[in-house]
Amino acid sequence: MTDGFGDQDWWQTLYDDIVADLFLSRQDSGQTARFLIHTLGLEPGATVFDQCCGTGTISLPMAATGVRVVGVDQCEEYVRRANEAAAGQKCGADFFPGDAFAFMAPNPCDGGFNWNTGFGNDSDDGRNREMLGRAFDSLLPGGRFALDYQHVARLLRDFQHALTYRLSRPDGEVLLIRESEPDLPAGLLKQVWTFVLPDGTRRVRRSVVRLYLPADLARLLRSVGFTDVTFLGGIDSQPLTLNSPRCIAVARRPT
């Protein structure tokens, strides 16, 4: 691995249309939306806060059921695409460009979620706590929040140093080689993303993600006011085990 991992706010340059097309298109978006509606206890007409919404892949199917969506993402292009899709669906969804460490929903919501890769992207626990605090502040009393996070114990057990992805585009194929290395003393996962564009140009980006175990996530959630923290291992509501595909924390803002 190379150096250069100290850059703060690395996500401002990593997340672009290529990353969106590689990672934000999901075959399980409908199932995930149904899981969240059930887990958060949302009825038609309720409002949900999508923190780090990306292109609205998860929340737009929720909006199609009559749930009102408020989303935020730091990438203006993702927000533009999400609002464009919402207009095409003629559904109740509004997506805002903004800093999820600071952004609060304009009005308190009945539930909220942060899904896939939105949380833990700062090496500073205090800053990550700020993001959870904004989720807490965006909920009505009694509102539930779901935090989807990488399953760190399984990730380390089955660790893969390098993964390769390919994306077909009108101008040719994009190759992504993502190299990962855990920094165990620091509790970080350091990654180098090498994109090879159709014309042969190579573009390198770096990222750092905190390695939080479930107990760490529970501690952070409780530190900003959440209670009743529980864990699930996937969108089929399975219990969290070492073999679970994901680590999903569900917490509640007290009444």
C-alpha positions, -999 to +999 in steps of 0.1 A: +000+000+000+011+036-006+010+066+017-013+095+014-041+083+036-041+113+059-063+134+035-095+144+052-128+143+033-114+119+007-150+111-003-153+144-020-131+132-049-138+095-049-175+094-054-183+101-091-205+087-118-182+056-122-185+047-086-222+053-087-226+029-117-204+003-101-218+003-065-250+023-062-271+002-086-286-026-065-307-056-074-320-059-039-332-022-036-369-032-035-363-059-008-341-034+012-369-008+010-395-033+023-371-043+051-366-006+061-403+002+060-410-028+083-380-023+106-386+014+110-423+010+115-432+034+086-468+038+073-478+055+041-475+093+047-447+089+072-414+107+065-380+090+064-345+106+065-320+090+040-286+101+054-259+098+027-286+090+001-264+086-030-286+085-061-317+075-040-313+038-048-329+027-016-353+056-007-369+060-041-386+025-039-397+035-004-412+067-018-431+046-044-450+031-015-463+064-002-435+071+023-422+107+021-384+109+017-358+136+027-323+127+017-288+143+018-256+136+001-223+154-004-221+146-041-242+171-060-243+149-091-258+121-071-284+144-057-292+157-091-298+122-104-319+113-073-342+144-078-345+137-115-356+101-108-380+113-081-396+138-106-399+109-131-416+088-105-438+117-094-432+106-058-427+125-026-390+127-023-366+157-019-328+153-020-304+179-009-267+185-014-250+189+019-225+177+045-240+148+064-219+156+094-239+188+097-272+184+078-305+180+097-338+172+080-358+204+076-386+188+097-383+159+122-389+125+105-406+093+116-376+072+108-341+073+093-313+053+079-277+054+067-270+026+043-241+007+028-210+030+028-222+063+043-209+059+079-174+056+094-155+073+067-135+095+090-107+083+112-119+106+140-145+089+162-158+123+173-166+133+137-183+101+130-203+107+162-214+140+147-230+123+118-250+100+141-260+131+161-275+147+130-295+115+124-307+116+160-316+153+156-336+146+124-360+122+141-392+126+160-393+113+195-398+075+192-384+074+157-361+045+147-328+047+129-311+019+109-274+019+104-260-005+078-223-011+082-197-035+070-195-067+091-160-061+104-154-094+121-163-113+089-144-089+068-112-096+087-118-133+089-123-136+051-100-107+042-093-101+005-064-078-003-075-070-038-108-070-057-114-062-094-145-047-109-154-040-146-179-015-159-191-014-195-197+021-208-205+036-242-169+047-246-155+013-235-147-006-204-136+008-170-114-014-149-112-008-111-087-025-089-093-019-052-065-028-029-072-030+009-050-032+040-062-032+076-043-010+100-052-029+131-035-007+157-054+023+143-086+005+137-087+015+101-092-001+067-070+017+041-078+013+005-063+023-029-087+026-058-070+024-092-093+032-121-082+023-157-103+044-181-112+033-216-084+055-231-058+038-208-057+067-183-051+056-148-067+075-119-058+067-083-079+075-052-074+066-015-099+060+012-099+053+049-127+036+068-130+030+105-133-007+116-161-006+142-173-038+158-210-040+169-202-030+205-184+001+191-214+010+170-237+006+200-215+028+221-214+055+195-252+054+190-259+056+227-234+084+231-256+107+210-288+097+227-301+066+210-315+038+231-328+002+225-299-006+202-302-040+185-284-058+156-295-078+126-273-096+101-291-088+069-323-076+052-340-109+059-339-098+095-316-127+105-298-124+138-263-111+136-237-139+135-201-142+123-214-155+090-240-127+085-236-107+052-240-073+070-241-056+104-273-036+108-278-016+140-313-005+148-318+022+174-345+045+187-348+081+197-365+081+232-400+095+235 
